[in-house]
Amino acid sequence: MEAFRRAACGVLERRLAEPRRFMQVLLGPRQTGKTTIVRQVREALTGPSHYASADETGLQPRAWLEQQWEIARARARAGDAVLFLDEVHKIPGWAESVKALWDQDTGTGAQVKVVLLGSSPFLVQRGLGESLAGRFEVIRVAHWSLSEMRDAFGWDWERYVCFGGFPGPAALVDDPHRWGRYITESLVETTLSRDLLLMTRVDKPALLRRLFDLACSYSGSILSYQKMIGQLQDAGNTTTLAHYLDLLAGAGMVCGLEKFAGQRVRQRGSSPKLQVLNTAFVTARLPRTPAELRADPAAFGHLCESAVGAHLANAATETGLEVWYWRDRNREVDYVLRHRGQVAAVEVKTGRPRTCLPGMAAFEAAFGPTRKLLVGSGGIPIEEFLATPPGQWLEP
């Protein structure tokens, strides 16, 4: 795992080589390599640095944060020093403290460069956009891609589709049930119980959990909020569900893609297309070997479509690529991509029965896309598509 996440490492190294201007913020889901990135960057630094994690002994007081900062200041007396603060959002009032310390250094000329690490919904909602406005840049870290899992662990595309992009439990995949328990207990439960429920106000935690399960079951499906309420058998309203879906997306678990409407204003109230951001969340619920999944065309087709959608949605997190779906009556385009003014329509064909007719011709007539891509049977092999950065399909 040591040699990977090169892109994020390169971005952070370049920014730290610049004069002190902004704090750097690494945002991403659990176990996607944020701490590994920091370790690799620290090894490449020629000057002093200090790393501290607020996760080591539970919630830390503000005094702890000030103590870590003073260590970095002491090391900066001979020149630039870098302070890495992991899980900083777990410190009560962290944003105000960081702002005060950063502004003190700006006034005195202390050359402490700061890197914050954390899970995106908490950092964004608890300080970055308010107390620290104008003082930071974000480096987004998404789930591991097929190329990274292949280079690190020798995985082929089928294993990646079945087990997703988590490097930590990669050694456990030969025992699918053990692997599934790890995903469920160490990742899903930790994110839901320790992160979302403790750090963010959630009035209906049971509804949040059921919504996550529903999104895993219906990944790749368009489902109205009213139908979700019926499936979840809860008295919650559409606003609550939309908010909880945003929380789950911020935590890197599942998201709801919106309907593409060209240049027209898109209505948030449109039915979202549920999408897992890592296929591990789907298969961990009923772990099976790749051979067993391949023997079930419907289940494997569902995973392939989910893997394509996750690949696109994660690229949107990292690169600014925009991803939607499109449907008009009973015709549908699986994914619509837009990047730098170019639009691509993507149809995924896995042999799984579909409830809607292909809508490529209707979409082309309505919007005139730059590219029309067929992924899967008769088109771009799924392996090739998953191994290619999505933005490349929109290049001239």
N, C-alpha and C positions, 0 to 999 in steps of 0.2 A: 504494500500500500504506500510505501514511502515515496515512490517516484511519480505519483500521480497528482491530479488536480493542477497540472502545469499551468493552465491558462490563468487561474486565479492567483497562483503563486507569482506568475510573471507580472500581473497587474499590480499586486501588492508591493513587490520589489521595486517596480518602477516608481510608484507613488512615494514610497519611503525614501527613494533616492533624491526626490525633489526637496526644495526648501520647505520648512514647516508652514503649511497653509491650512490644511483641514485634518480632522480626525478621519481615520479610515474605519469603516464598519463592515465586518463580515457577517452577512445574514444568510441563514439557511436552516433546513430541518436538522433534526438530530442525526448524528452518525453519517454525515455527508463529507466529513474531512476538514472541517474548519480548524480544529486544533492541530491536525496534521499539517495543514498549510502553514500555520504559524510556526510550528517546529521547523519545517523546512526553510522558511524565510529567515528565522533566527540563525540557523546554521550558516546561511549565506551572508549574514550581516558582518561588516568589518568593525562596527562600533558596538558600544555596550547596549544591553537591553535587559528588560525585566518582565517576567511572565507571572501572572497571578490569576487564580480562578475563584470566583465567589461561590462556586459549587462545592468546594472542598469540605466546608464545615456547615453547610446549610446557609440560611439567610444571614448576611453579614451586616453589621452596622456601618454607618457612614465613616466612622473613624478608621475602619479597616481600609476603605478606599483611599482616604487621605494618607494613610501609612504607605500604601503601595506607591502612591504618586510621589511621596517624599523620597523613596528609594530611587525612583527614576530620575528625580531632580538631582540627587546626589551624584548619580552616574553621568549626568549631562554636564557637569561642571567643566569637563575637559573637551566637550563637544556634543554633538547630537546623541541622544539616547532614545530608545523606543520602548514604550510601555504597552504591553499586551494585557488586556483585561478580559477574561473569559467569563461568560454567564453574568455579565455586569447587571443585567436587568433584575437580578434577584436581590439586589441591595435596595432597601426602601429609600426613595428619594434620590436615586442614583443620578438622574439626569441633571437636577439642580446642582448636585455636588460636582459632577464632571464639568458643568458649565463654569462654576465658580473657579475651579482649579485651572481649567484651560485659560480662562480670561486673566487669572493671576499671572500665568506664564507669558501670556501675550503682553501684559504690561511690563513685566520684568525682563523679557527677552530670553527666558529659559527655553532651551531647545529640546523640549520633551515632545517627541512625536507619539501619537496615541493610536492604538488599534483596539477597537471594541469587537467582541464576538458575542453572538447571541441568536436566538430564534426570532425570526422577523416580526411576527405579530406583536410581540411584547416590546421590542425596542422601538418599533415604529409608533405604537400607540402610547407608549409611556416615556416620551421625552424627545425623540429625534425631531419630530415635526413641530415641537413647541419650544422647549427649553434650549435645544441645541440647533435651532434653525440657522442655516448659513454657516455652520461650523463643521460639517461632515460630508464625506462622500461614501457611497455604498458600493460594496463588491458583493454581488449575489452568488451564492453557492447552491446549486441544485443537486438533485440525485445523480448518482453515477450513471454514465452512459454505457452503451454496449462496448464502445471502443475502450473505455477505461477498465471495465470488468474483464474484457478479453485480454488486454495487455497485462493486467495485474494478476489474473487468476486462470487465464487460458480458457475462458468460457466461450462456447459457441452461442449463436443467436437463440437457439431453442432453450438453452439453460437460462439465458438472460430473460427471455419472455416468461419463463416459469418462475424464476426466483427474484427477478427485479434487480435493482441497483444498490443494494446495501453491502458495503465491503466487509463490515464487522463479522457477520455470520456466514460469510462465504464458505468457510471451512466446514460448515455443518450441513451443507445441502445433500450429502450422501445419506443423511438421516432426516428425511423431510419432516417428520413429526417433531424432532428436537429443534430443527430449524424454525418450524412454525411456532413452537412455544417461545422461542427467543424473540421472534418478530412481535408476537402478541404481547408478551410480558415485558420485554425490555424496551420496545419501541412504541407500540400502540398505547399500552396502558400508561407508560411513563409520560408520553406526550399528552394524553387526555387527562390523567389524574394529577400529575405533578406540574405540568406546564399550563395547559389551558384552564383547568378548574381552579388552580391555586393562584395563578397570576392574572386572570381575566374574569370579569363578572359573567357568570353563566347561571341564569336562573333555573334552567331546566337541564341539569347534567345528563339525565337519562335520555332526553330527547337528542342531545348532542351525540351521544354514543350510538343511538339507533340511526341517526342520520348518517353517521360514518359507515355503519354496516350497510345501510341502504345504498349509499354511493358505491361501495365495493361490489355489491350484488348487481347493480344496474350501470356499472361503468360503461361508457359509450352509448348510453341511452338518453333520450330526451324525455324529461319528466317534469310536468308542471308542478308548481308548489302545492296546488290543491290535491293532486294525485299523491304527492309525497305525504301530505297530512293524512290522507286516507290510508296509505301504506303504514305510516308510523303509528296510527291510532292514538293521536295525541291532540290535545286541545290547543296546541300552539298555532300561531298565525303565520302568514307568508313572510311578514317582516322578520319574525324570529328565525325562521328557517334560512332566509337569505343571509342574516347576520351570522348564524352558526356555520353556514357554508363558507362564508368569508374567513371565519376563524380557522376552520379546518384547512382552507387553502393557504392561509398565512403560515400554518404549522407544517406545510409541505405534505399534507396527507391526501386530500381530495379537493377538487374544485368544481365549479359550475361554469362551463363555457357559454357565452352569450350568442344569440343569433346574429349573423352578419346582415347588415342592412345598407351596405354601400356607403354613400355619403350622407344618408339620412341619419337623424338622431336615433340611436338605438334605445329601446325601452327596456329598462332593467327588469320590468315585470314579465318579460318574455320567459318562456319555459327554458331552464338551463339544461345543457347536456352534461350529465354527471361524468366526471373523469377522475380516476385515481392518478396520483402522481408517481406511483411506484407499484408495479404489478405484484410485488411481495405482499401488499395489503390484501390482495384478492386471494392468492393461493395459501397464505398463512391460515386462513379460516378453515380450509379443508386440505391439508398438505398432501400432495401426491408427487410421484416421480415424473420426470419429463416423459418417460415412456407411457405411463398411465394417462397422462394428460393428452398425449398425441393420439392415444386410442379413443379419445372422446372428442370428436371433431367440433362439437358445439362449444365445449369448455375451452379447447385450445384456440378456436377461432375467436372466442370472447377475449382471451388473454392477448392474442396477437393484436386485435383492434385496440385494446387498452394500452398495450406497449407502444403502439404508434402514437396514440393520443398523449400518453405521458411524455414521450420523446419531444413532441411538439410543445406541450405545455411547459415543460422544464426549460426548453430553449427560449420560450417567451420570458421566463423569469430571469434568465441570464443575459439575453441579448437585445431585448426590446421587440422581438418578433411578436406580432399580434396574431392571435388564434381565435377563431370562432367556428361555428357550424352554420349550415343554412338549410332551411326547409320551407317549401311552399306546397301547401296541401299534402299530397302523398308522395312528393318528390324531395329527395334529400341529398345534400353533399356532406360527407362525413366531417371534413375540416376545411376551413378557409384560412389561408395565411396571407398576411400583408406585411411587407417590409420595404421601407424606403420607396413607397409609392407603387410597388409591384404587388400583384395579387395572384395567388395560386389556389386552385381548387383541388382537393385531395379526396379520392375515393379509395377506400380500403376494401379489398376483396379477399376473404378467407374461406369462403364456402359455407359460412354460418348463415342459416336462414335469416332473412331481413323482413322487417315489417313495412318498409317504405321502398319505393322504386328509386333507382338511380336518378339523380337530378342534374347530372353534369351538363346535358344539353340545355336544360331550362336555365341553369345558372349562367352558362356562357351567353345565352341570348339576353339575359337581364343585366349582366355586369361585365362581360368581355374580359375574363381573367387573362393575365400574362402567361400563366402555365396551367395545364390540366394534367394532373398526375394520378396514375393508377398504381396502387401499392398492393402487392400480393399476387395472387394467381393471374397470370397473363400480363403482368406489369413489372414495375420495379420490385425486385425481390425484397422481402421484409428485412433480411439481413443487411442488404445494401442501404436501404432507407434508414434503418436504425443506426448505422455506422456513419451516416453523413450528416453534418450540421444542417438543420433545416433551411437556414438562410441561403445555402448554396443552390437550392432548387429554384430560387428566385433571381439568381444572378444571370445577366445577359449571356 
